[in-house]
Amino acid sequence: MAEIRNIRTIDATTYPYIFEQNVSVPLSNGGVIRCNVYRPKAEKGHKFPVIATCGPYGKDVPYKDFHPKSFSEIDPPHQTEHSAWETPTPKYWTAHGYVVVRADEIGIGQSPGLLSVKSSRTIDAFADLIEWASVQPWSSGKVGLLGVSYYAVTQWQVASRNPKGLAAIIPWEGFSDPYTESVRHGGILSNSFFAWWYKRQVAPNQYGLPGRAARNWGPDTIEGDLAEEELAANRTASTDFLHKHRYRDHPAFASVQFNLEDVKVPLLSVANWGGIMLHLRGNVVGYMRAGSEFKYLRFITGRHDLPFYYPEEVEVQRSFLDAFLKGDDREGWTVKGRVPPVNLILRKGNVGYNNPTAEKTYFRRTEAEWPLARTRYVDVFLTSGSELLFEQPVGVPTAKATYRALGTATPADTLSFQTRPFEEETEVTGHIVVHLNVSMSGDRWGSTPSDLDLFLSLRHISPAGDEIFYTGSAGEAVPLAKGFLRVSLRKTNPENPKHRSYLPHRDFLSTDLLSVIPNEVYPVDVEIWPTNVIVGVGGRLVLDVSSGDTAGTGFWGHNDPDDRSESVFKGSNHIHFGGCYINYMTLPIIYPE
């Protein structure tokens, strides 16, 4: 490869800001990454706070080419030449007195090296970028982080290292636990999304990949193309490694493990109620466990791509960053208790899904804490008659309900339990746990199964009997919430300080693996991701228990033939009732103050 050069293009006339392209940032390991710098036009010596991003989607790939349909739908002021997927718009932020630094992470775009997304190397480089940005002549010394998804996930990790200059973060829809919120839901491999994501959104941006300009996918690598054997040597195996990394103590997960309590900078965590397969839990738990003195949790609804650019949400972003990066606190973010820590959006009624205008009619309410202090945890009991009862049945004879495994979301693969019509309006907001007594058995003449996967969905039925759908990350119809558990990884750790009755803690270590023997009954607690709904009079809730993905799964399927092989899972699954077998769902009911 040719010697690395610092190539800089400055355009001070075409844009209302100064645009510097391919600025080299030295890394503490001797390497380099490259970034674009977008600066306000100002007198020489003027300094500005910085918003930094570092990621795998190509700093030079225009939003309009990366995702044309989404680009056409975002708020028009953010439809610019230098807009990029899931990142702040330079035109907007420079006009409001910020420098925007957008970097290609190692092995991506114009940054040479080993392409290894979601690794400790990417966080090492991000930390170096932040510290570099804080000491540039155009920098005020304060750096903020703002971005969606990947550009939010890495914020948690890099903030836990407290790099010099980092002053505030806004992880907008970003998981904080790479294991159970992303790669392995309850220990079950979520393979479909990562296979698609890597092929579509990461691999085309590899450093040295020929033909990017010809494909209208950003410029070609400035040092020239690399041969295929060099490209292969410069990237980790896409998603193949996920089959081997089954437990949290595998080096791939251990290397990116961090402690949320080490996050000390001011924090605005933005969670989307519809992100039931990725991000939602991480934003909520990240807020709960972060060690920041000033931390806030804000909920939104809608698609994954659009709300970040809504005018009202951009104003929230700017007011927060202005407070901590400029000292311009218009709302009171820097005054303890002035801004309520939690800002809920309440899902009431049936406004449809993938309808931004309709969803903006949802009401907002502020709260002083999460979970809400006035939560009453109420047990709702499952019966062999497919009911969900708010009173525990007595004198129930032993029985079991059976469904097929492996699941394909057909009625034979799912058991459904339904409440009676609600007699009064009821709010459910918070964390849910479902306690089940389960077993599995093999087919006649078939192989003997040795494990059991649980897929749970909570659905909302209107008084008219229609299911009420909500907007998922890609605009798909989704239920209220989902939960997952591989029964061989059922072991909880009540001694861990993170353990709560409403949020059971699992270590998911290789040493936690427990046997699952046919026809042996196992009590398990299944976490359902946090949710919110206001059930009206006459409405119902439905809990589905399945052996595979159910409706609303979208991109995030769990159908890897190795992780969920027929030899391990095929057969029948059962829920046991009566006698010592009590099955119930614990709901967080919110009562008026």
Secondary structure, DSSP 4 states (H G I P E B T S, - for coil): -PPP----EEESSSSSEEEEEEEEEE-TTS-EEEEEEEEE---TT--EEEEEEEESS-TTS-HHHH-HHHHHHS-GGG--TT--TTS--HHHHHHTT-EEEEEEPTTBTT--S-B-TTSHHHHHHHHHHHHHHHTSTTEEEEEEEEEETHHHHHHHHHHTT--TTEEEEEEES--S-TIIIIIEETTEE-HHHHHHHIIIIIGGGBTT-TTTTTTTSSPPPTT----HHHHHHTB--TTGGGGT--STTSHHHHTT---GGG--S-EEEEEETT-TTTTHHHHHHHHHH---SSEEEEEE-S-SSSGGG-HHHHHHHHHHHIIIIIS--SS-TTSTTTS-SEEEEE-BS---SS-HHHHTTSEEEEESSSS-TTEEEEEEEE-TTSEEESS---SPPPEEEEEEES--SSGGGEEEEEEPPPSS-EEEEEEEEEEEEEEEEPPTTSPPP---EEEEEEEEE-TTSPEEPEE-TTS-EE-SEEEEEEGGG----TTSTT-BTTB------GGG-----TT--EEEEEEEEEEEEEEPTT-EEEEEEESS--TT-TT-----TTTT-HHHH-EEEEEEEBTTB--EEEEEEE---
